[in-house]
Amino acid sequence: MVNDKQSETLDIMRHSAAHVLAHAVRQLFPGARLGIGPAIENGFYYDFELSRALSQDDLPLIEAKMNEIVKQNIPFIREAVGRREAERTFADQPYKLELLSELPADEDAILYRNGDFVDLCKGPHVSHTARVKAFKLLSIAGAYWRGNEKRPMLQRIYGAAFLTKSELDEYLRRLAELEARDHRRINKQLNLFATPDEIGGGLVIYGPKAGRIRTTIEEFWRREHYDNGYEILYSPHVGRSTLWEISGHLANYKDIMYSPMDIDGQDYYVKPMNCPFHILYYKSQARSYRDLPLRWAELGTVYRYERSGVLTGLLRVRGFTQDDAHIICTPEQIESEISEVVNFSFKMWSTFGFKEHQLYLATRPEKAIGTEEQWQKASDALKRVLDAQGLDYKIDEGGGAFYGPKIDLKVKDALGREWQMTTIQFDFNLPERFEMVYTGADGQEHRPYMVHRALLGSWERFFGLLIEHYAGAFPVWLHPVQAAVLPIADRHIEYARNLTENLKLQGIRVYLDQRSETINQKIRQAQLEKIPCMLIIGDKEIDNCTVAVRLRTGEQKFGVSIEEFKKSINSAIRDRLPNVVV
C-alpha cells in the first residue's frame, strides 16, 4: 500500500516526467506550442499544438528523446521572475501567455528550467532529470484547450510513470488486459451494437445478439420487481415545457436537455428523466396512507445532451434506458423501504456475478435545497439502515444530489475496477414542487417521502460493464446463443437439424451451423463468438443417438445422450451458472 509520503513523491516524479516530455517534444518539434502537463493517476500528460498530427509511430521517437534527457541528469532550476520577463520568455507561446495573464499583476511567475527548456509551473519537481524513473508513453488524444470545445483542439500525449520498472511492467500488463476487455473492441468481434454517424453521436442500435441478452435481462428484471412488490409503469418520451418548469429541470438541467419541439404552438422536450411522469400519475387520484408505500418502476428511455468529446461507447451516451423506480411512502415507512432496496440491489448484482461492492453515504452538497433539519433527518435515516444491517460504508462528504442525500453502491468487476451503478436518493424537491399529498390516519393532508432508485443504472452502461466483466463470454443464461450444433459433413445435417429443433422446443437458444466449412473452422467460429457449448455431430453420434460436447472452456465429452445434455444446460440456465457442467 502506498502511504501519503510515497504518493507525494510519485506525483512529483510524474509531474517532472511531463516536463521531460515537453522538453523532448520541443527538441523534436521546435515550433511546438505548449499547453499544460500535470501528473495524473498512474502517470502524466502534456498538451501540444504542433504543425502536424502525431501518430503512435511518433511515440517511440519521443520516448527515446526523453530517455536521452533523463540520462543527462539535468537539474530542475526554479526561478521567480516578474510578469514582463516571463512574457518575454514565452513570447512565442500563446497558451502560456494566457495563463500568465491570469496571475495577479504584482505576483511573480514561477518558472522551471532544465537545460535549454523552460516552462511556466509552480512545481515542485525532482532535483535532476535522472530522478524520473520508469516511464512509458502510451497514447495520443485530442483535447480542447482548457476543456472548452470552442477553444483550439490540442494534441495530448499520455504516459505512465512509476518508481520502479516492476511496477510499470505490472501496470502495462494490466493495461493490456483492460484493452483486451474493452467493450468496443469485443463488440467488433461479437457484433453486438452499432453507433452509426448517420443517427448522431451517443445513440446506439442493438443487434440481434444484444437484443437477446437485453430481453433476457428485462424479463428477469420485471419478474424480480413484481416479486418485490413493484408495479411497472410506462411513460411518454416527451412532455410540455410546463412539466419541466414545475419539475425544475428547465431551471437546473436545461444545458443537458435537447432543444424544444414546437407542437401546436407549445414547446415540448424529450425527457431527461422519468420522475415527473410518475408523480403526475400519483396525482391522478386522491391517495390515502393506506395506499402507501407505492413502488413504481420503469425501464424508461431518456435523452440527455453530452458533449461529443466525452461520448464513450456504451459508457457515455445521449440516449439511454434507466431501470428507474420511485418509492412514495410515509415518513414511518422510509427506513424499511430503503432497507429493502439495499437488499434488492445486493441480490440483483449477485445474480449477475458481482460479489464485491462498496457502499457510500453521500451527504449534503454546498448547493442544496431543503432545510438543515430535513437533510439531517434524511441522512440519519439512511445511516440507520446501513448500520442496522451491519454494512460497511464510507461517507462521501458533499456528494449528495442537490435535492437530498443518497446511498451509492459501486461494484467491482473481474479486474477489480469500481463502477458506480446503484443509487438510492432522497428527494425533498419534487414532492414540494408538485404538491404531492396523501390523507393520513388523522384525516389531514401530509406530504409523502419520495425515493429515486436505480439498481442497474442505465442499460447501456450496465451492458458495457457486463461485456468487459465477462470479456464477452457471457454466462449461459445470458448468452444469445447457448449452444451451437456443428455437423461434420452434409450427411450429418438432418440429424443436426432435428436436434436443433428438439433443443429449441426446450427453450434453449441454439444455432445450427450448416456452412460448407471444415469442422475445425466451425469450432473456431463458435469459439470466437464465445458460445458456451458446441455439439459436434458425426457418424458415431448418429449411430448412438448422442452428441460430442465441446465447451468454450476447452473441456470435451463424448457419447453424451441428448437428455443428459438437456439436463445439464437447463441446470446451468436455471441456476445462472457461468458455464455448463457435463
N, C-alpha and C positions, 0 to 999 in steps of 0.2 A: 504494500500500500504506500502511495506517495504522500509524504507529510507536507505541511504548508511550506517549509523551507525548501524542500526539493521542488515543489511546484513553482515557487517563485524563481528558483534557479533555472528551471526548464523554460519558463516563459521568457526570461531574459535572453537565454540562448536562442530560442525560436525567433524572437524579435531581431536579434543580431543576424540570424540566418537570412531574414527578409532583406536586411541591408546589404548583406553579401550578394544576394540575388540581384538587387538593384544595381550594385556595383558591376557585377558581371554583365548584366544587360546593357549598361551604359558603355562598357568597353566593346561589346559586340555590335551595338547599335548606337553610335554616338549621338544621334539626334533624338533618342528616346525621351519622351516627356514622362515625368514621374507622378504617380498618384500617391497612394498610401500603402504601407506594408506592415500590418500588425501581426503579432503572434495570435494563433487561434488554437482550438483544441487539436492536438496531435501534430501541429506544425505551424505553418505560416503562409501568407500570400503577399503578392505585390501587384499593383495595378500599373499598367503602362499604356501610353499612346505611342504607337510605332508606325513606321512608314509602310509596313506590310503586315499581313496576318501571319501569326505564328502557327506552326503545326506541331504535332507530337514529335516529329523528327528534329525539331529545334531544341527540345529539352535536353538530350544528352550533351549537346554542344554547350548550352548554358551551364549545365551542371559541371562539366569539365572545367569551364572558366571559373566557376565558384570554387572548385577544389584547388585551382591554382592560387586564388586569393587567400584561401584558408591556409595553405601551406606556406605562404609568405609571412604569416604571423604578423600582420599589420595591426598596429594599435588603433583602438577606437578612441578618438580625442574629442572631448566635449568642449564646446565654445558657446559663450553667451555674447551675442552681438546686438547692436542697435537695429531698429527697423530698416533704416536706409541701407546699411551694409548688407543685411540679409536680402533685401530686394535686389541689390546689385549682384549678389551671389546667384540668385535664382532668376535672373533677368530673362532666361530662355525657358523657364519652367512655369507656365501659366497656372497649373494646379497648385503648385507651392505658393505662388504669389497670392492666390485666392485664400489659402489657409493663413498666410501672413496677414492679410487684410483684416482678418477676424480677431487678431490679437489686440489687446488694449494698447493704445498708442505709446504709453510710457513703459511698456513691458519689453524686456529683451527677448529676442528669438534665440532658441536653443538649437544649435547645430551639432552634428556629429560627423567627424571626418575620419576616414580610414584610407590613407594614401591619397590618390588623386580624386577620390569620391567624397562628396559632401551631401548630407541630407538634413532636412528640417525635421527634428524629432526631439521629444522631451526625454527619451531614453527610459531606463538605463540600458546599457549594453555590456557585453562581456569586455574584458580588458584588451584582448587581441583576437584577431580572426581565427587563430588556431584553436580557440576555445569553442568554436562552433563545431559540434561533434557530428554524429551520424545523421545524414540528411539525404533526401531523395526528392527530386521534382516529379510531380505526379500528373498534372493535367493543366489545360488551358481552358478558360471560360470567358464569356463576355460579362462585363459588369458596368452598369451605368455609374458615372461619376457621382459619388455621394448617394447612391441608391435612387437617383431621380431619373425616371425614364425620359424626361425632357432634356437631360444633360447628355454630353458625349458618351458613347459606348467605348470603354477601355478594354484592354486585354489583361485578364487576371491569370497569373501563374501561381498554382498551388504547389506546396511542398510539404513533406513530412519531416519531422526532426525529433530526435531522441538523444538521450545522454549516452547510450551505448548502441553498438551495432546489433546486438542480440535483440534489444527492444525494438529497433527499427525493423529488423527482419520479421519479428513476430507480428508487428503491425502490418507490414506489407503482405504477409501470409493471410492475415485476417481480411485485409482489404480485397485480396484476390477472391476470397470466399464470398465476401459481400457482393462483389461484382458478378460472380457466377450465379448468385441468387437474385440479382436484380430482376424485379418482376417484368421490366421492359425487355430485358434480354431473354428471359424464359418465354415471354409472350411470342417472340419471333420464332421460337421452336414449337410452341404448342398452339399458336394462332387462337388465342382466347378473346382478344378485343382489338378494336381499331380506333384510331383518333385521326380521321382524315382532315386535312386542312380545309376541305370544302365546307365542312359543317362548323368550323371555328375551333379555336383552341379550348382545351379543357372540357370538351364534350365527347362522350365515349359511346361507341357502338359495341355491344357484346355479341359475339358469335355463338353458334350452336353449343359449343362445349361450355363456355361460360354461362350460357342460358340454362343448361342442365344443372350446373353447380348452383347457380342462383336460385333456381326453382326448388332444388332440394333444401337449401338453407331456409328459404322463405316458408316452405311447408313445415319444416321443423320449428321455425320461429313462431309461426301462427299457432301451432299446436301447443307449444310451451306457454305462450301468452294466454291462450284460453284456459289451460290447466292452472295458471296462476291468477285467475280472476280478472283478466283484462278483456275488454271488448275492442274490436277493430273498427277504426273509422277510416273514411276516405274523404279527402277534401279537394277543392279545385286547385288548379295551378296558378290562377290569377285572382286578384281581388282589387276592388276600387281603392283609390287613393285615400278615401276617408278611413278605411280599415287600418291602413298603415300609419295614418296620422294618429288615430286613437292608440294604437299599439306602441307608438313612439319610434317605429322603425325609420320613418322619413326624417325624423329629427336626429336620430342617433346612428343610423345604419345606411343612410342614403348613398354613401360612397361605395357600398358593396352591392347596391341594388341596380338592376338593369333599368334603362330608361323607360318611361311610361309609354303605354299604347293608348291612343285616343279612340275610344269606343263610345259612340253616341254622344260625343262632346264631353266625355268624362275620362279622366286618366285612370288606367288600370296598370298594375305592376305584377310581374311574375313573382311568385312568393319566395322570399329568402328564408322563411321559417313557417312551420305548421301551426304554431301555438294559437294565433288569433282565431283560426277556424274552429279549433276545439273549444275555445272559450265561447264563441258565438253559439255553438251547438249546446253548450251548458246553459246559455242564457235563453235558449229557445223555449224553455218551460220553467215553471217555478220548481225550486229544489228544496228538499227538506233534509234535516240532519239524518233522517232515516235512509236517505238515498246514498249517503256518503259512507265510505270513500268510493269515488269513481276512478277507475283506471282505464284510460283510453289510449290505445296505441295505433300507430300508423306507419307504414312504410311509405313515407311521403317524399317525393322528389322535389327538391328546392334548387334555386338558382342564385348564385352569388358571383359578383364580378371579382375576379382575381387578376392582378397584373400578369401579362403574358410571361414576364421574366421569372415568375415563381411557380408556374404550372409544371407539375412533375408527374408524368404517367398517370397512375390512378391515385397517387397520394395527395395531389393538389389539383383540383378540377373546378369547373364552374357550374356544372350540373351534377348533383349527387342525391342519392336516396338515403335518408336517415331512418334508423329504426327508432323512431321518435315515440315518446309516450308522455302523458301528463296525468298526474295523480292529483285529484282535487279532494280535499278531506278537511275534517275539523282539526282544531289545534290539538285535541286529545289523541287523535289518530296518527299524528305526524311521525312519531318515533317508530311505531310498529310498522308503518308503511315504508319508511326508509330502510329499516332493518330487513324487510322482505326484499327490497330492491337489491341491497348489497348481496344477500344470499342468492338471489336470482342471477345476478351478474356472475358470481363465482361458478354457479352451475353451468351457465352458458359457455364461459371461457374454458372450463374444464372439458366440456363436451368436444370443443374444437382442438383440444390437445395442448392448451396453455395452462401450465401448473404454477408458474411463478408470476407473482404480481406485487405491486407496491401501491398502497393507498396514500392519498394526500387529502388533508383537510384544508381547503383554500378559504382564507379569511377576507375581511373587508378591504377592498382596494381604496386608493386615495380618492377617486371619484366614485361615489356610490349614492344611491337613493335609500330612503328609509332611515329611521331613527337609530341611534346607538343601541337603544333598548331592543328594537326588533332584531338587529344584527346579533346582539349578544344572545338573545333567546334562541335564534335560529342556529347559531354556531354551537351553542351549548347542547341543543338537541342532537345535532349531527355527532358531536363529540361523545355524548352519552351512548348513542347507538354503537359507535366503534368500540368504546370502552366496554360496553356490556357484552360484546361478542369476543372480547379479548384480542382484538385485531391490532396488528402493528401498523402504525401510520405516521406520516410526517406532516408537519404544519407548513403549508405554503402561504407565508405571510403576504397579504395583499393580492393573492391570486384568485380571489372570488370574482364572479361576474358583478357588474355594477348594480344588479338588482337583487343579489343575495349570495350567501356563502354556498359552497358546493363540496362534494366529495368526488375526487378524480381517482380512477383506477388505471394504472399503467401496467401493461402485461409485458413479459419478457419472451422474446422469440427464441428460436433454436440457436441463434448466435449471441444471446444474452442482451440484445438491444431492447430498450424500453420504448413502448408505443403508448401514447395517450389515447385511450379508447372510451371506456365507460365514464359517464359523468352524471352526477345526481345533484341538481341545482334547486335551491330555494328561490322563490320569486315573490318579492313584495310589490313589484311594479305592475304587472298585468292585472291582478285581481282588483287593484285600485283603479287603474285606467279604465277597465271595462265594467267597473261597479258590480263585480260578482258578489252574489249574496246567497245565503241559504237560510231557511227558517229553523231556528233552534228549538230545543225542548221547551224553552220559555216563551215560545211564540213570537220572539223578536228576530229581526234580521241580523245576520252575522256575516262577516267576511270570511270566506274559506281560505285555507292554506293551499298553495299550489306548488307542485314539484315538477320540474322538467327532468326527463330521464332518457338517456340513450345508452343501451347496453353495448352494442357493437359499434356505435358511432355511425359513420356513413358506410354504405355498402361498398363504395369504390375503395375507400382507404382500407376497409376490412379485407376486401378481396386481394388488394395489393399485399397486405400483411400475410394472408394465407399463402399466396404464391411464394413469397420469399421464405416464410417459415418452413414450408414443406419442399422448397426448391422445385415446385411443380408436381411433386409426387404426392398428390392428394390422397387422404385416407380412402379406403374402399367405398365407404358410404357416400363420399362426396364426389368421387371421380366420375367424369362424364361418361367414360367407358370402363365398366368394371371388369369386363373380360373380352378378350379378342379370340375368335375362333380362326385357326390358321390351318387350312387343308394343305397337305404337302403337294398333291398333284390334282389334276382335274377330276380324276376318278373318285376323289375323296370329298368333292364339293357337295354332293347330295346328302351324305351323312352329316357333313358340317352344317348344311342349311337346316336340316331337321333339328339338329342340336341347338342351333341359334334360336329357332322358333320356340323350342321347348324352354330355353332359359328366359326368353322374353316373357313367356306366359307366367314365369315365376317372379316377374318384376325386376329382373336383373338387366342392367344396361349392357348390351352385348353388341359387338361389331364383328361381322363376317368379312374377312379379307379374301376376296375371290380373284385377286390380281394374278396375272401370269408371271409371277416372280418366284425365285427360289425361296425355300422355307427360311433360309438364313436371312434373306432380305426382309421377309415378312416379320421375323422375330426382331430384327434390328429396328424396323419402323415402330413396332409396338413398344420396344424399349425406349426409343426416342420420345414417344408420346407418354411414357411413364405409366402405361396401363398395368394395373395390379396383377392380372392373370392372363396367361396365354395358354389356350387349349389347342394342342397340336394333334392333328388327325392324320393318321396314316393307315396302312393295311392292317397292322396289328390291332389298332384301336377299333376299326370297323369289325374285325373278326371277333373281338372280345366285348364289343359294346362298351368301350371305356374311352378315356381321354388321357393324353400325356399332359400334365400340368407343369408349366414353367412360370415361376413368379418373377416379378421385376427385381426382387432381391437376389436372384440368381439360383434360388432353390428349384429343384426339379423332382417330380414324382411321376412314375409311370404306372399304367394299369389302374387308374382311379376310376371308379364307377361314376356314372352320371349322378346318381343320388347322393353319393358321398361328396362329390364336388358341390352340388347344390346346397347341401347341408353346411359345408364349410364356408362358402361365400355368403350364404344368408346369415350365418352366425357373425361373420365379420361386419356385415351391413347393420345387423340388429344391434350389435354391441359397439358399433362405431370404432372398429379397430383399424390401425394403420394398414395392416396387410392381412391377406388370407393365410390361414394355417391349414396345410394339407398333410 
